[in-house]
Every structure is written in C-alpha cells, then in structure tokens.
C-alpha cells in the first residue's frame, strides 16, 4: 500500500510557515517572527560576505539557492517566551543557520549528492576539497558569531557541533552486530538533525532571557520534532514525483545510505521482504561499481508501496506526538499553539 499523509495534499500547497501560524491566535505572532527573520537574513547577508572572491562565491552559494530558515524561525518563536527577538537571539539564530548551511556542504560530499536546493551541489561545481573547506569556514564563522554572546553560547555551539559530527560519524561507520539497526539509526537522526533543531529552540529561550524551566522542554521538543522531520524525509525520498520533491526517488538508497523504510524492511522475515531487500542490496552494489542508478527504479517503487514505508510514516507521527507532549510545561497561548503546529507540520508535509 502506498503511504498517505493525512492532509498532505493541502500541506503540499502550504509552506511550513503558513501551517505553523495558521491559528487565529498566531497572526500577530507571525508578524513578529517575520520581522525577526528579516533581521536574520540581513545578518546572514553580512556574515557570509567575504573579501576573497572565491570564498565569497562558495560561502554564499547554497544560501543564495534558498532554504526554509526553519531553525531561525524556531529560535524566534521560542524567544517570545522571554523578551522576544533580542540582538542575542538574532545572533544565535544566524549562527545556527550558518552551522546548518556548513553541514550541507559536507553532507553532499559524503553522500555524493548531485543537487541541493535545486542547484548543482557545491562539490559538483568546485570539487570535494573546496566544498569541504567551505563547510569548515562556515562552521568557523558560526562559532565566531556565537562567541559574541559569551561562554553559554560557546558551549551551546560546541555541544551541538559535537553531536552533529558524532551523528555523521556513526552514520558513516554504521551499526555493529550488537546494535539494533533501527535504534542506532534513530540515535543518528537525533544527533544529525534533532540536535540542531533542539539548539535553536533552546537558544530562543536562553538569549531572550526566558524562564529557565522552559529550556529542557524546548530541547526535548526540538530533538523529537527533528527526528520526526527526518523520518518523513525518508518517506519523501521514495516519492514517485521528483517534480514535487525536487530530487530523484530513492536518492539516499541509491547512494548506499540506509533509510528507515529499508531498515524496517530488513526486520521483516517474510519471503517478499527478504527478496526485496536482496534486490535493493544487489542494485546498490552494482551502482557502486558504476552501473546505471536507474536499475533500482522498480525495487524502490516496490519499497515505496511496502508496509515498511507506512511503518516509517507511523513512526514519524509518533515522534511528532512526543514532541507535542514535551510542550506541556508551557503556558497556553499563541507560542504553544504555533509550536504544536510546527511539530505536526514537520511530520505531515509533501517536501
């Protein structure tokens, strides 16, 4: 059966921001967050500019290609639990977005991705070495920005960056025979995706002088919402409509990067599941030896319609629900409503 996301046709026509601020109580809040995002974009423009022509071109490349600014939006949203979009909040949001940007350069090299944000990936334009060094420069710039806010900000940046690297390292090495592959993968997602979203949610509280008792709930919320986001990405990666998603179906699996539908499939012991997994494994090995990636078209279409992919979608919704449960300590109001919609939206979208 083909997995279906409740409300996904509507969700596909609405941007994430539209969905987060769809509530009646959120209209004024959206205006406030939009004003903060304009300040973040101005800061990004300034911080990504370099006098060196090559560095200026490479550093701005993926920024100019677009992006949803999910992490700055989340920091500006949680900042409303305190004094709002202070200069410190803007700086933290800017630094975390640059950290995310830097990670994209590295991810694309490691995954041998051809495209990012609708344009050729940076390593396809300048080569692996320049793409890696550009990511390094962006990480350095993010640390410089965070340092303006003192020791607490430096520790938040360092701890988050450590988890990003650990997540990528563990994904690269893969689980041992003693590891549960699904649990191992969920930890990778927590580190690679959840940690940065959690840092954004926490930073909004910290640097707006918000109540300290809201910090840990925001960390839990951000991490669980981040895992839900990535789980749904794994489902979207198998979409039959590259025009809608902006990428070739099964991009990650064709590159030999296991995703949750494949891992869930590997847990199934019926003949159909075993045979499908064997076909995918054989195809990945052939592609690694230079075969046409199209040879996996039919097996990945089968996986898309398999119960393992529906199970992945169900898991994304479960993590989304846990993110919403983490909001319990927050006061009822527009911020909590918008955060609830954020958690719902990241697990219920078309791309």
C-alpha positions, -999 to 999 in steps of 0.1 A, spaced: 0 0 0 12 35 -7 17 55 25 -6 85 27 0 116 49 -33 129 64 -39 163 48 -8 160 27 -25 175 -5 -33 206 15 0 206 32 18 204 -1 2 237 -11 10 255 21 45 264 32 58 254 67 54 290 79 18 292 67 10 260 86 28 269 118 10 303 120 -24 291 108 -42 296 141 -63 326 149 -41 335 178 -10 334 157 -15 363 133 3 388 155 30 363 164 37 356 127 43 393 121 67 394 149 86 363 137 87 376 101 103 408 113 129 388 132 136 366 101 142 398 81 169 407 107 184 372 105 185 374 67 203 408 69 228 393 93 233 362 71 240 385 41 266 404 61 282 373 78 285 353 46 302 381 26 339 378 22 365 400 5 381 369 -10 363 363 -43 364 325 -42 353 324 -5 325 348 -11 312 328 -40 314 294 -23 301 305 11 271 322 -4 263 295 -29 238 274 -10 225 304 9 216 321 -23 199 289 -35 172 293 -9 161 274 22 132 275 46 151 291 76 134 265 99 160 269 127 159 307 129 121 306 128 120 282 157 145 303 177 125 335 171 93 316 180 106 303 214 121 338 221 86 350 226 86 331 258 110 357 270 120 392 259 115 385 222 140 389 194 169 404 212 201 411 194 215 380 211 186 359 197 193 372 162 230 364 165 223 328 178 197 322 151 222 334 125 250 312 138 228 281 139 216 287 104 252 290 92 261 258 111 232 241 92 245 255 60 280 243 66 267 208 73 250 207 39 284 212 21 299 183 40 268 160 37 267 164 -1 303 154 -4 299 124 18 266 113 0 279 122 -35 247 142 -40 243 158 -73 219 186 -63 210 207 -33 181 232 -31 175 228 -68 211 237 -80 242 215 -86 258 207 -52 289 227 -43 313 198 -48 299 193 -83 308 229 -91 342 234 -73 352 198 -63 353 180 -30 382 198 -14 367 233 -19 333 222 -7 347 206 25 368 237 32 338 260 26 319 240 52 348 244 76 348 281 70 311 283 77 315 264 110 342 287 120 321 318 112 292 304 132 315 299 162 328 335 159 292 348 159 282 326 189 313 338 208 298 373 209 272 360 234 297 346 259 305 313 274 270 299 275 266 305 237 301 290 230 291 258 250 258 255 232 275 258 198 303 234 207 280 207 222 257 209 192 286 207 167 300 177 186 267 159 182 265 168 145 299 152 139 292 121 161 259 116 142 277 118 108 305 95 120 281 69 133 261 70 101 293 66 81 305 36 101 271 20 106 258 -2 134 277 -32 148 262 -66 150 254 -59 187 234 -28 178 197 -27 169 198 -11 135 166 9 139 175 22 174 210 30 161 195 50 132 172 69 155 202 80 175 219 91 143 189 112 135 188 127 170 224 137 166 225 148 130 191 166 128 175 167 162 204 183 180 205 215 158 167 220 159 168 215 196 196 240 199 175 266 180 145 260 203 167 263 234 186 293 221 154 313 217 146 308 254 182 314 266 190 345 247 156 362 252 161 358 290 132 334 291 123 312 321 150 286 328 123 259 334 114 261 297 148 252 284 147 215 288 112 211 274 124 230 243 154 207 240 132 177 241 106 193 218 133 203 192 150 169 192 119 149 188 105 172 161 138 170 143 137 132 143 101 133 130 112 157 103 140 133 91 118 102 93 93 119 70 122 129 47 130 92 44 94 86 32 95 116 8 129 103 -6 109 75 -21 83 97 -37 73 88 -72 71 125 -82 105 141 -84 89 173 -97 72 177 -64 101 167 -41 129 182 -62 150 151 -62 152 117 -78 132 90 -59 154 69 -36 184 93 -38 198 82 -5 193 45 -10 209 46 -45 240 61 -29 241 32 -4 228 53 26 202 32 45 170 50 54 143 40 78 120 22 53 149 0 43 158 -7 79 123 -16 88 121 -38 57 153 -56 69 134 -66 101 107 -84 81 113 -121 76 85 -129 50 97 -140 16 86 -109 -2 105 -86 22 137 -108 21 136 -109 -17 131 -71 -20 159 -63 4 182 -86 -16 173 -69 -49 180 -35 -33 213 -46 -19 224 -61 -52 214 -29 -70 233 -7 -46 264 -28 -51 261 -26 -89 257 12 -88 288 14 -66 306 -4 -94 294 21 -120 260 7 -131 231 30 -141 213 40 -109 180 35 -128 183 -2 -123 168 4 -88 137 22 -101 114 -8 -99 127 -22 -65 124 13 -49 89 17 -63 81 -16 -46 96 -3 -13 76 29 -16 44 8 -16 56 -16 10 42 -18 46 77 -8 58 73 27 44 39 31 61 55 19 93 81 47 89 54 72 84 36 60 116 69 63 135 73 99 123 39 107 136 47 91 169 78 112 174 58 143 164 33 134 191 61 131 217 74 165 207 39 180 213 38 162 247 70 180 257 52 213 254 31 206 285 50 229 308 45 259 285 16 283 292 -14 281 269 -12 307 242 0 316 207 35 303 212 25 269 224 -1 267 196 25 275 169 50 250 183 23 223 183 16 231 146 53 230 139 56 195 153 26 185 133 38 201 101 73 185 101 57 150 101 29 159 76 43 176 45 49 167 9 85 180 6 
